[in-house]
Amino acid sequence: MTLEKYRFVAWFALVILVGLSAFTAPQSRLWELFAKTTFHEKFNKAHGVYFYFPKFGSELLALQGKTVELQGFYIPLDTSPSKTLILSKYPMAECFFCGGAGPESIAVVYLKSPPNRRPKLDQILKVRGILQLNATDVEEMTFIIQNAEIIP
């Protein structure tokens, strides 16, 4: 192979690797701690059905009420900018609602104020806010980030 061919192959490989990196799961220590949460099926009398209730690990419990940062894929809930966001460890096709991931792969984010414009599907967002863990309310997500802001 000539030097020009090597350069082309190296350049092409670099372009492919950089392009694919846009589709990899965001790395965050918080997602790792969420993944250590175990879920146990328990009957909910109010709804008359079984739900999975979480049991949080000690590392995650230590972060309860503390300021944390979480980076994830934006999953739309509304068609207009909203103060409520869903972040997923995985893109929409693999998320808890649409794919095979579990409840440990999503978090609800309640922003201090709505963004100027609605984020795009699967846009990677990073937020900072107060972590709340929900082990009892079946009408709320398990992992909650309150009073949050999007970090540019």
DSSP file (Angstrom, degrees, kcal/mol; ACC not computed):
  #  RESIDUE AA STRUCTURE BP1 BP2  ACC     N-H-->O    O-->H-N    N-H-->O    O-->H-N    TCO  KAPPA ALPHA  PHI   PSI    X-CA   Y-CA   Z-CA
    1    1 A M              0   0    0      0, 0.0     2,-0.1     0, 0.0     0, 0.0   0.000 360.0 360.0 360.0 141.3    0.0    0.0    0.0
    2    2 A T     >  -     0   0    0      1,-0.1     4,-2.0     4,-0.0     5,-0.2  -0.353 360.0-106.8 -80.9 166.5    1.2    3.5   -0.8
    3    3 A L  H  > S+     0   0    0      1,-0.2     4,-2.4     2,-0.2     5,-0.2   0.869 120.3  55.1 -60.5 -38.4    1.6    6.2    1.8
    4    4 A E  H  > S+     0   0    0      1,-0.2     4,-2.4     2,-0.2    -1,-0.2   0.892 107.1  50.0 -63.8 -39.1   -1.5    8.0    0.4
    5    5 A K  H  > S+     0   0    0      2,-0.2     4,-2.7     1,-0.2    -2,-0.2   0.905 110.0  50.4 -66.6 -40.6   -3.6    4.9    0.8
    6    6 A Y  H  X S+     0   0    0     -4,-2.0     4,-2.7     2,-0.2     5,-0.2   0.922 111.2  48.9 -61.1 -44.1   -2.4    4.5    4.4
    7    7 A R  H  X S+     0   0    0     -4,-2.4     4,-2.9     2,-0.2    -2,-0.2   0.920 111.9  48.8 -61.3 -43.8   -3.3    8.1    5.1
    8    8 A F  H  X S+     0   0    0     -4,-2.4     4,-2.9     2,-0.2    -2,-0.2   0.933 112.8  47.0 -62.8 -45.8   -6.7    7.7    3.5
    9    9 A V  H  X S+     0   0    0     -4,-2.7     4,-2.5     2,-0.2    -2,-0.2   0.914 114.4  47.3 -62.8 -43.4   -7.4    4.5    5.6
   10   10 A A  H  X S+     0   0    0     -4,-2.7     4,-2.2     2,-0.2    -2,-0.2   0.919 114.1  47.2 -64.4 -43.5   -6.3    6.2    8.8
   11   11 A W  H  X S+     0   0    0     -4,-2.9     4,-2.3    -5,-0.2    -2,-0.2   0.925 113.0  49.1 -63.1 -45.1   -8.3    9.3    8.1
   12   12 A F  H  X S+     0   0    0     -4,-2.9     4,-2.3     1,-0.2    -2,-0.2   0.912 110.9  49.8 -61.8 -44.2  -11.4    7.2    7.2
   13   13 A A  H  X S+     0   0    0     -4,-2.5     4,-2.5     1,-0.2    -1,-0.2   0.895 110.4  50.9 -62.2 -40.6  -11.0    5.1   10.4
   14   14 A L  H  X S+     0   0    0     -4,-2.2     4,-2.5     2,-0.2     5,-0.2   0.918 109.7  49.7 -63.3 -44.0  -10.7    8.3   12.5
   15   15 A V  H  X S+     0   0    0     -4,-2.3     4,-2.4     1,-0.2    -2,-0.2   0.916 112.1  48.5 -61.4 -43.7  -13.9    9.8   10.9
   16   16 A I  H  X S+     0   0    0     -4,-2.3     4,-2.6     2,-0.2    -2,-0.2   0.930 112.4  48.0 -62.8 -46.5  -15.8    6.5   11.6
   17   17 A L  H  X S+     0   0    0     -4,-2.5     4,-1.6     2,-0.2    -2,-0.2   0.910 113.3  46.9 -63.2 -43.1  -14.6    6.4   15.2
   18   18 A V  H  X S+     0   0    0     -4,-2.5     4,-0.6     1,-0.2    -1,-0.2   0.915 113.3  49.9 -64.9 -42.1  -15.5   10.0   15.9
   19   19 A G  H >< S+     0   0    0     -4,-2.4     3,-0.9    -5,-0.2     4,-0.2   0.906 110.7  48.6 -63.1 -42.9  -18.9    9.5   14.3
   20   20 A L  H >< S+     0   0    0     -4,-2.6     3,-1.9     1,-0.2    -1,-0.2   0.795  98.1  69.3 -69.1 -27.8  -19.7    6.4   16.3
   21   21 A S  H >< S+     0   0    0     -4,-1.6     3,-1.1     1,-0.3    -1,-0.2   0.761  88.1  66.3 -63.9 -21.9  -18.7    8.1   19.5
   22   22 A A  T << S+     0   0    0     -3,-0.9    -1,-0.3    -4,-0.6    -2,-0.2   0.708 102.4  48.2 -69.3 -18.3  -21.8   10.3   19.2
   23   23 A F  T <  S+     0   0    0     -3,-1.9    -1,-0.2    -4,-0.2     2,-0.2   0.290  86.9 108.2-106.9   9.6  -24.0    7.2   19.7
   24   24 A T  S <  S-     0   0    0     -3,-1.1     3,-0.1    -4,-0.2    -3,-0.0  -0.546  80.9 -92.4 -86.3 154.8  -22.3    5.7   22.7
   25   25 A A        -     0   0    0     -2,-0.2    65,-0.1     1,-0.1    -1,-0.1  -0.386  46.6-104.7 -65.2 137.8  -23.9    5.8   26.1
   26   26 A P        -     0   0    0      0, 0.0     2,-0.5     0, 0.0    -1,-0.1  -0.370  33.4-127.5 -62.1 139.9  -23.0    8.8   28.2
   27   27 A Q        +     0   0    0     -3,-0.1     2,-0.3    45,-0.1     3,-0.1  -0.798  42.7 150.8 -93.8 128.1  -20.6    7.9   31.0
   28   28 A S    >>  -     0   0    0     -2,-0.5     4,-1.3     1,-0.1     3,-0.5  -0.948  47.7-137.4-156.4 134.2  -21.6    8.9   34.5
   29   29 A R  H 3> S+     0   0    0     -2,-0.3     4,-1.9     1,-0.2     5,-0.2   0.834 105.9  62.9 -59.3 -32.3  -20.8    7.5   37.9
   30   30 A L  H 3> S+     0   0    0     39,-0.3     4,-2.6     1,-0.2    -1,-0.2   0.886  98.0  53.6 -63.9 -39.2  -24.5    8.1   38.8
   31   31 A W  H <> S+     0   0    0     -3,-0.5     4,-2.2     1,-0.2    -1,-0.2   0.900 107.5  52.9 -61.1 -38.5  -25.7    5.7   36.1
   32   32 A E  H  X S+     0   0    0     -4,-1.3     4,-0.7     1,-0.2    -2,-0.2   0.902 110.5  46.5 -62.9 -40.8  -23.4    3.0   37.6
   33   33 A L  H >< S+     0   0    0     -4,-1.9     3,-0.7     1,-0.2     4,-0.3   0.886 109.9  53.3 -69.9 -38.1  -24.9    3.6   41.0
   34   34 A F  H >< S+     0   0    0     -4,-2.6     3,-1.8     1,-0.2    -2,-0.2   0.909 104.3  57.5 -59.0 -40.6  -28.5    3.5   39.6
   35   35 A A  H 3< S+     0   0    0     -4,-2.2    -1,-0.2     1,-0.3    -2,-0.2   0.724  97.0  62.0 -65.7 -21.6  -27.6    0.1   38.0
   36   36 A K  T << S+     0   0    0     -4,-0.7    -1,-0.3    -3,-0.7     2,-0.3   0.540  80.1 108.2 -81.1  -6.0  -26.7   -1.3   41.4
   37   37 A T    <   -     0   0    0     -3,-1.8     2,-0.3    -4,-0.3    19,-0.2  -0.534  61.1-148.9 -71.4 133.0  -30.3   -0.7   42.6
   38   38 A T  E     -A   55   0A   0     17,-1.9    17,-2.6    -2,-0.3     2,-0.4  -0.782   5.0-146.9-102.3 151.1  -32.3   -4.0   42.9
   39   39 A F  E     -A   54   0A   0     -2,-0.3     2,-0.4    15,-0.2    13,-0.1  -0.957   9.4-166.1-122.0 135.6  -36.0   -4.2   42.3
   40   40 A H  E     -A   53   0A   0     13,-2.8    13,-2.9    -2,-0.4     2,-0.3  -0.971  24.4-119.8-123.6 133.4  -38.5   -6.4   44.1
   41   41 A E  E     +A   52   0A   0     -2,-0.4     2,-0.3    11,-0.2    11,-0.2  -0.532  40.2 169.7 -73.5 131.9  -42.0   -7.2   43.0
   42   42 A K  E     -A   51   0A   0      9,-2.9     9,-2.7    -2,-0.3     2,-0.3  -0.998  36.2-108.7-145.6 143.9  -44.6   -6.1   45.6
   43   43 A F  E     -A   50   0A   0     -2,-0.3     2,-0.7     7,-0.2     7,-0.2  -0.549  24.3-150.7 -75.6 133.2  -48.4   -5.9   45.6
   44   44 A N  E  >> -A   49   0A   0      5,-3.0     4,-2.0    -2,-0.3     5,-1.0  -0.918   4.4-164.0-106.0 110.6  -49.7   -2.3   45.6
   45   45 A K  T  45S+     0   0    0     -2,-0.7    -1,-0.2     1,-0.2     5,-0.0   0.872  85.5  58.4 -63.2 -39.2  -53.1   -2.3   47.3
   46   46 A A  T  45S+     0   0    0      1,-0.2    -1,-0.2     2,-0.1    -2,-0.0   0.860 120.1  27.9 -61.7 -36.5  -54.1    1.2   46.0
   47   47 A H  T  45S-     0   0    0     -3,-0.4    -1,-0.2     2,-0.2    -2,-0.2   0.587  99.8-131.2-101.5 -13.8  -53.8    0.1   42.4
   48   48 A G  T  <5S+     0   0    0     -4,-2.0     2,-0.3     1,-0.3    -3,-0.2   0.748  72.9  92.8  70.6  24.1  -54.5   -3.6   42.9
   49   49 A V  E   <S-A   44   0A   0     -5,-1.0    -5,-3.0    -7,-0.1     2,-0.3  -0.900  79.3 -95.9-140.2 168.7  -51.5   -4.8   40.9
   50   50 A Y  E     -A   43   0A   0     -2,-0.3     2,-0.3    -7,-0.2    -7,-0.2  -0.690  38.7-178.0 -87.9 140.6  -47.8   -5.7   41.4
   51   51 A F  E     -A   42   0A   0     -9,-2.7    -9,-2.9    -2,-0.3     2,-0.6  -0.909  31.1-110.8-129.7 160.0  -45.1   -3.1   40.9
   52   52 A Y  E     -A   41   0A   0     -2,-0.3   -11,-0.2   -11,-0.2   -13,-0.0  -0.846  33.2-163.2 -92.4 122.7  -41.3   -3.3   41.2
   53   53 A F  E     -A   40   0A   0    -13,-2.9   -13,-2.8    -2,-0.6     2,-0.1  -0.877  16.0-122.6-108.0 139.2  -40.1   -1.4   44.2
   54   54 A P  E     -A   39   0A   0      0, 0.0     2,-0.4     0, 0.0   -15,-0.2  -0.424  12.8-159.8 -84.2 153.1  -36.4   -0.4   44.5
   55   55 A K  E     -A   38   0A   0    -17,-2.6   -17,-1.9    -2,-0.1     2,-0.2  -0.964  25.2-146.1-125.7 112.1  -33.8   -1.2   47.1
   56   56 A F        -     0   0    0     -2,-0.4   -19,-0.1   -19,-0.2     2,-0.1  -0.496  10.6-118.6 -84.5 145.7  -31.0    1.4   46.9
   57   57 A G     >  -     0   0    0    -24,-0.3     4,-2.4    -2,-0.2     5,-0.2  -0.367  28.4-109.9 -74.9 161.0  -27.4    0.7   47.6
   58   58 A S  H  > S+     0   0    0      1,-0.2     4,-1.8     2,-0.2     5,-0.1   0.851 116.5  55.9 -63.5 -36.3  -25.6    2.6   50.4
   59   59 A E  H  4 S+     0   0    0      1,-0.2     4,-0.5     2,-0.2    -1,-0.2   0.917 111.6  43.6 -62.1 -42.0  -23.4    4.6   48.0
   60   60 A L  H >> S+     0   0    0      1,-0.2     3,-1.4     2,-0.2     4,-0.5   0.906 110.2  54.9 -70.7 -41.9  -26.6    5.9   46.2
   61   61 A L  H >< S+     0   0    0     -4,-2.4     3,-1.1     1,-0.3    -1,-0.2   0.839 100.4  61.6 -59.2 -32.7  -28.4    6.6   49.5
   62   62 A A  T 3< S+     0   0    0     -4,-1.8    -1,-0.3     1,-0.2    -2,-0.2   0.729 101.9  52.5 -66.3 -20.8  -25.4    8.7   50.6
   63   63 A L  T X4 S+     0   0    0     -3,-1.4     3,-2.5    -4,-0.5    68,-0.4   0.539  78.4 124.7 -91.5  -8.0  -26.1   11.0   47.7
   64   64 A Q  T << S+     0   0    0     -3,-1.1    68,-0.2    -4,-0.5     3,-0.1  -0.303  83.9   8.4 -54.8 127.2  -29.8   11.5   48.6
   65   65 A G  T 3  S+     0   0    0     66,-3.4    -1,-0.3     1,-0.3     2,-0.2   0.464 107.0 116.4  80.4   1.0  -30.5   15.2   48.9
   66   66 A K  S <  S-     0   0    0     -3,-2.5    65,-2.5    65,-0.2     2,-0.4  -0.638  75.5 -97.3-101.1 160.0  -27.1   16.2   47.5
   67   67 A T  E     +B  130   0B   0     63,-0.2     2,-0.3    -2,-0.2    63,-0.2  -0.623  52.0 171.2 -75.7 128.7  -26.2   18.1   44.4
   68   68 A V  E     -B  129   0B   0     61,-3.2    61,-2.2    -2,-0.4     2,-0.4  -0.866  27.7-133.6-132.8 165.2  -25.3   15.7   41.6
   69   69 A E  E     -B  128   0B   0     -2,-0.3     2,-0.4    59,-0.2   -39,-0.3  -0.970  21.1-177.0-121.0 141.3  -24.6   15.8   37.8
   70   70 A L  E     -B  127   0B   0     57,-2.2    57,-2.8    -2,-0.4     2,-0.4  -0.998   9.1-163.5-140.2 133.5  -26.1   13.4   35.3
   71   71 A Q  E     +B  126   0B   0     -2,-0.4     2,-0.3    55,-0.2    55,-0.2  -0.961  29.9 133.2-116.6 133.3  -25.5   13.2   31.6
   72   72 A G  E     -B  125   0B   0     53,-2.5    53,-2.9    -2,-0.4     2,-0.4  -0.963  55.1 -70.3-163.5 178.5  -27.9   11.3   29.4
   73   73 A F  E     -BC 124  88B   0     15,-3.2    15,-2.2    -2,-0.3     2,-0.4  -0.662  49.7-119.3 -83.1 133.4  -30.0   11.1   26.2
   74   74 A Y  E     - C   0  87B   0     49,-2.4    48,-2.6    -2,-0.4    49,-0.3  -0.594  25.5-167.0 -75.0 127.2  -33.0   13.3   26.1
   75   75 A I  E     - C   0  86B   0     11,-2.5    11,-0.7    -2,-0.4     2,-0.1  -0.978  25.0-122.2-114.1 119.9  -36.3   11.4   25.7
   76   76 A P        +     0   0    0      0, 0.0     3,-0.1     0, 0.0     9,-0.1  -0.331  36.9 166.6 -70.3 141.2  -39.2   13.7   24.8
   77   77 A L  S    S+     0   0    0      1,-0.3     2,-0.3     7,-0.2     8,-0.1   0.577  70.6  26.8-113.3 -28.5  -42.3   14.0   27.0
   78   78 A D        -     0   0    0      6,-0.1    -1,-0.3     2,-0.1     4,-0.1  -0.879  68.2-128.6-137.1 160.7  -43.8   17.1   25.5
   79   79 A T  S    S+     0   0    0     -2,-0.3    39,-0.1    -3,-0.1    -1,-0.0   0.570  93.3  51.6 -90.0  -9.3  -43.8   18.9   22.2
   80   80 A S  S    S-     0   0    0     37,-0.1    -3,-0.1     1,-0.1    -2,-0.1  -0.828 107.5 -73.8-121.3 163.1  -42.9   22.3   23.7
   81   81 A P        -     0   0    0      0, 0.0     2,-0.3     0, 0.0    37,-0.1  -0.313  60.7-176.9 -55.6 135.0  -40.1   23.3   26.1
   82   82 A S        -     0   0    0      2,-0.1    31,-0.1    -4,-0.1    35,-0.1  -0.903  41.3-126.7-134.8 158.6  -41.0   22.0   29.5
   83   83 A K  S    S+     0   0    0     -2,-0.3    28,-3.7    31,-0.2     2,-0.5   0.488  95.2  75.5 -82.0  -3.2  -39.5   22.1   33.0
   84   84 A T  E     + D   0 110B   0     26,-0.2     2,-0.3    24,-0.0    -7,-0.2  -0.946  60.9 174.1-114.7 126.5  -39.7   18.3   33.1
   85   85 A L  E     - D   0 109B   0     24,-2.8    24,-3.2    -2,-0.5     2,-0.5  -0.904  23.5-143.6-124.9 153.9  -37.2   16.2   31.2
   86   86 A I  E     -CD  75 108B   0    -11,-0.7   -11,-2.5    -2,-0.3     2,-0.4  -0.988  17.1-166.0-113.3 127.5  -36.5   12.5   31.0
   87   87 A L  E     -CD  74 107B   0     20,-2.6    20,-2.4    -2,-0.5     2,-0.4  -0.926   4.7-166.3-110.7 140.3  -32.8   11.5   30.6
   88   88 A S  E     -CD  73 106B   0    -15,-2.2   -15,-3.2    -2,-0.4    18,-0.2  -0.931  28.9-137.0-124.0 147.4  -31.9    7.9   29.6
   89   89 A K  S    S+     0   0    0     16,-2.7    17,-0.1    -2,-0.4    -1,-0.1   0.769  95.9  43.4 -67.5 -25.1  -28.6    6.1   29.8
   90   90 A Y  S    S-     0   0    0     15,-0.5   -17,-0.2   -65,-0.1     6,-0.1  -0.798  97.5 -92.5-120.8 159.1  -29.4    4.8   26.3
   91   91 A P    >>  -     0   0    0      0, 0.0     3,-2.0     0, 0.0     4,-0.6  -0.190  53.1 -90.9 -63.5 166.1  -30.9    6.4   23.1
   92   92 A M  G >4 S+     0   0    0      1,-0.3     3,-1.1     2,-0.2     6,-0.3   0.831 124.3  58.2 -49.3 -43.9  -34.6    6.2   22.5
   93   93 A A  G 34 S+     0   0    0      1,-0.3    -1,-0.3     5,-0.1     7,-0.1   0.730 117.3  33.8 -64.1 -21.1  -34.5    2.8   20.6
   94   94 A E  G <4 S+     0   0    0     -3,-2.0     7,-0.7     5,-0.2    -1,-0.3   0.342  94.7 118.2-113.2   4.4  -32.9    1.2   23.6
   95   95 A C  S <X S-     0   0    0     -3,-1.1     4,-3.5    -4,-0.6     6,-0.5  -0.095  79.8 -98.2 -75.5 173.4  -34.5    3.1   26.5
   96   96 A F  T  4 S+     0   0    0      1,-0.2    -1,-0.1     6,-0.2    10,-0.1   0.854 121.9  44.2 -57.0 -40.9  -36.7    1.7   29.2
   97   97 A F  T  4 S+     0   0    0      1,-0.1    -1,-0.2     5,-0.1    -4,-0.1   0.840 129.4  22.4 -75.6 -33.2  -40.0    2.7   27.5
   98   98 A C  T  4 S+     0   0    0     -6,-0.3    -2,-0.2    -3,-0.1    -1,-0.1   0.676 123.6  27.8-112.5 -22.1  -39.0    1.5   24.0
   99   99 A G  S  < S-     0   0    0     -4,-3.5    -5,-0.2    -7,-0.1    -4,-0.1  -0.193  97.1 -72.6-122.4-148.8  -36.3   -1.1   24.3
  100  100 A G  S    S+     0   0    0     -7,-0.1    -4,-0.2    -2,-0.1    -5,-0.1   0.306  82.3 116.3-101.5   9.2  -35.1   -3.7   26.7
  101  101 A A        -     0   0    0     -7,-0.7    -2,-0.1    -6,-0.5    -6,-0.0  -0.281  58.0-124.1 -75.8 165.4  -33.5   -1.5   29.4
  102  102 A G    >   -     0   0    0      1,-0.0     3,-2.0    -5,-0.0    -6,-0.2  -0.391  32.9 -87.6-103.0-178.9  -34.8   -1.4   32.9
  103  103 A P  G >  S+     0   0    0      0, 0.0     3,-1.1     0, 0.0    40,-0.2   0.665 119.2  70.9 -65.3 -15.8  -36.0    1.4   35.3
  104  104 A E  G 3  S+     0   0    0      1,-0.2   -69,-0.1   -67,-0.1   -70,-0.1   0.554  88.9  65.3 -75.0  -5.6  -32.4    2.0   36.4
  105  105 A S  G <  S+     0   0    0     -3,-2.0   -16,-2.7   -71,-0.1   -15,-0.5   0.325  96.7  59.7-101.2   7.6  -31.6    3.5   33.0
  106  106 A I  E <   -D   88   0B   0     -3,-1.1    37,-0.4   -18,-0.2     2,-0.3  -0.965  54.2-175.8-135.0 153.8  -33.9    6.5   33.2
  107  107 A A  E     -D   87   0B   0    -20,-2.4   -20,-2.6    -2,-0.3     2,-0.4  -0.994  22.2-131.5-142.6 145.5  -34.3    9.6   35.5
  108  108 A V  E     -De  86 144B   0     35,-2.3    37,-2.5    -2,-0.3     2,-0.5  -0.818  21.5-157.9 -95.9 140.2  -36.8   12.4   35.6
  109  109 A V  E     -De  85 145B   0    -24,-3.2   -24,-2.8    -2,-0.4     2,-0.7  -0.977   6.7-160.3-122.2 124.2  -35.4   15.9   35.8
  110  110 A Y  E     -D   84   0B   0     35,-3.1    38,-2.6    -2,-0.5   -26,-0.2  -0.909  20.4-150.2-104.7 109.2  -37.3   18.8   37.1
  111  111 A L  E     - e   0 148B   0    -28,-3.7    38,-0.2    -2,-0.7    36,-0.2  -0.407  19.7-128.9 -79.5 152.2  -35.7   22.0   35.9
  112  112 A K  S    S+     0   0    0     36,-3.0    37,-0.1     1,-0.2    -1,-0.1   0.895  97.3   0.7 -61.5 -40.8  -35.7   25.4   37.7
  113  113 A S  S    S-     0   0    0     35,-0.4    -1,-0.2   -31,-0.1   -31,-0.1  -0.988  90.2 -94.1-147.3 152.2  -36.9   26.9   34.4
  114  114 A P        -     0   0    0      0, 0.0   -31,-0.2     0, 0.0     4,-0.0  -0.315  46.8-103.9 -66.8 149.9  -37.8   25.6   31.0
  115  115 A P        -     0   0    0      0, 0.0     3,-0.1     0, 0.0    -4,-0.0  -0.295  30.6-110.0 -66.8 159.8  -35.1   25.6   28.3
  116  116 A N  S    S+     0   0    0      1,-0.1     2,-0.3     2,-0.0     0, 0.0   0.848 101.5  10.1 -60.2 -34.5  -35.3   28.3   25.6
  117  117 A R  S    S-     0   0    0    -37,-0.1    -1,-0.1   -35,-0.1   -35,-0.1  -0.976  93.0 -91.1-143.5 157.5  -36.1   25.6   23.1
  118  118 A R        -     0   0    0     -2,-0.3    -2,-0.0   -39,-0.1   -39,-0.0  -0.466  45.0-118.8 -68.9 132.3  -37.0   21.9   23.3
  119  119 A P        -     0   0    0      0, 0.0     2,-0.2     0, 0.0    -1,-0.1  -0.239  33.2-103.3 -63.6 161.9  -33.9   19.6   23.1
  120  120 A K    >   -     0   0    0      1,-0.1     3,-2.4     4,-0.1   -46,-0.3  -0.574  45.5 -82.7 -87.0 152.0  -33.8   17.2   20.2
  121  121 A L  T 3  S+     0   0    0      1,-0.3   -46,-0.2    -2,-0.2    -1,-0.1  -0.271 116.4   6.2 -51.2 131.9  -34.6   13.5   20.5
  122  122 A D  T 3  S+     0   0    0    -48,-2.6    -1,-0.3     1,-0.2     2,-0.2   0.553  89.1 152.4  65.9  10.6  -31.5   11.6   21.8
  123  123 A Q    <   -     0   0    0     -3,-2.4   -49,-2.4   -49,-0.3     2,-0.6  -0.523  50.4-119.2 -65.4 136.0  -29.6   14.9   22.3
  124  124 A I  E     -B   73   0B   0    -51,-0.2     2,-0.3    -2,-0.2   -51,-0.2  -0.700  38.6-177.6 -82.7 122.4  -27.1   14.3   25.1
  125  125 A L  E     -B   72   0B   0    -53,-2.9   -53,-2.5    -2,-0.6     2,-0.4  -0.896  18.0-152.7-119.0 148.8  -27.8   16.7   28.0
  126  126 A K  E     -BF  71 151B   0     25,-0.5    25,-3.5    -2,-0.3     2,-0.3  -0.989  19.6-175.9-120.0 131.0  -25.9   17.2   31.2
  127  127 A V  E     -BF  70 150B   0    -57,-2.8   -57,-2.2    -2,-0.4     2,-0.4  -0.881  16.4-154.2-125.8 156.7  -27.8   18.5   34.2
  128  128 A R  E     +BF  69 149B   0     21,-2.3    21,-2.0    -2,-0.3     2,-0.3  -0.999  39.2 113.3-129.4 130.7  -27.0   19.5   37.8
  129  129 A G  E     -B   68   0B   0    -61,-2.2   -61,-3.2    -2,-0.4     2,-0.5  -0.946  64.4 -55.4-171.8-169.7  -29.6   19.3   40.6
  130  130 A I  E     -BF  67 146B   0     16,-2.6    16,-3.1    -2,-0.3     2,-0.4  -0.764  49.4-130.4 -93.4 125.5  -30.6   17.7   43.9
  131  131 A L  E     - F   0 145B   0    -65,-2.5   -66,-3.4    -2,-0.5     2,-0.4  -0.599  25.4-177.9 -78.7 129.0  -31.0   13.9   43.8
  132  132 A Q  E     - F   0 144B   0     12,-3.0    12,-2.4    -2,-0.4     2,-0.5  -0.991  13.2-151.1-123.3 135.8  -34.2   12.4   45.2
  133  133 A L  E     - F   0 143B   0     -2,-0.4     2,-0.6    10,-0.2    10,-0.2  -0.921   6.7-157.2-109.7 130.4  -34.7    8.7   45.5
  134  134 A N        +     0   0    0      8,-2.9    -2,-0.0    -2,-0.5     6,-0.0  -0.922  25.8 158.0-113.5 115.4  -38.3    7.3   45.3
  135  135 A A  S    S+     0   0    0     -2,-0.6    -1,-0.1   -82,-0.1     7,-0.1   0.417  76.3  31.3-111.0  -1.3  -39.0    3.9   46.7
  136  136 A T  S    S+     0   0    0      1,-0.1     2,-0.9   -83,-0.1    -2,-0.1   0.718  87.8  86.2-129.3 -34.1  -42.8    4.2   47.3
  137  137 A D    >   -     0   0    0      1,-0.2     3,-1.5     4,-0.1    -1,-0.1  -0.651  48.4-170.4 -84.3 106.6  -44.7    6.4   44.9
  138  138 A V  T 3  S+     0   0    0     -2,-0.9    -1,-0.2     1,-0.3     4,-0.1   0.580  83.7  61.8 -73.5  -8.3  -45.6    4.3   41.8
  139  139 A E  T 3  S+     0   0    0      2,-0.1     2,-0.3    -3,-0.0    -1,-0.3   0.291 101.3  60.9 -98.9   9.8  -46.7    7.3   39.9
  140  140 A E  S <  S-     0   0    0     -3,-1.5     4,-0.1     1,-0.0    -6,-0.0  -0.917  92.2 -98.4-130.1 157.1  -43.3    8.9   40.0
  141  141 A M        -     0   0    0     -2,-0.3    -4,-0.1     1,-0.1     3,-0.1  -0.276  27.3-123.4 -71.0 162.9  -39.9    7.7   38.6
  142  142 A T  S    S+     0   0    0    -39,-0.2    -8,-2.9     1,-0.2     2,-0.5   0.888  98.3  46.9 -73.7 -42.1  -37.4    6.0   40.9
  143  143 A F  E    S+ F   0 133B   0    -37,-0.4   -35,-2.3   -40,-0.2     2,-0.4  -0.918  72.8 179.4-111.3 122.2  -34.5    8.5   40.2
  144  144 A I  E     -eF 108 132B   0    -12,-2.4   -12,-3.0    -2,-0.5     2,-0.6  -0.964  19.9-162.0-128.1 134.8  -35.4   12.2   40.4
  145  145 A I  E     -eF 109 131B   0    -37,-2.5   -35,-3.1    -2,-0.4     3,-0.4  -0.963  23.0-166.0-115.8 113.5  -33.2   15.2   39.9
  146  146 A Q  E     + F   0 130B   0    -16,-3.1   -16,-2.6    -2,-0.6   -34,-0.1  -0.572  61.5  13.2 -98.0 157.8  -34.9   18.3   41.4
  147  147 A N  E    S+     0   0B   0    -18,-0.2   -36,-0.2    -2,-0.2    -1,-0.2   0.870  92.6 168.8  50.8  44.9  -34.2   22.0   41.1
  148  148 A A  E     -e  111   0B   0    -38,-2.6   -36,-3.0    -3,-0.4   -35,-0.4  -0.411  28.8-160.6 -95.2 162.5  -32.0   21.2   38.1
  149  149 A E  E     - F   0 128B   0    -21,-2.0   -21,-2.3   -38,-0.2     2,-0.4  -0.986  27.3-112.6-136.4 148.7  -30.3   23.2   35.4
  150  150 A I  E     - F   0 127B   0     -2,-0.3   -23,-0.3   -23,-0.2   -25,-0.0  -0.681  28.9-140.9 -80.3 130.6  -28.9   22.2   32.1
  151  151 A I  E       F   0 126B   0    -25,-3.5   -25,-0.5    -2,-0.4    -1,-0.0  -0.827 360.0 360.0 -94.2 122.8  -25.1   22.5   32.0
  152  152 A P              0   0    0      0, 0.0    -1,-0.1     0, 0.0   -25,-0.1   0.524 360.0 360.0 -66.7 360.0  -23.8   23.8   28.7
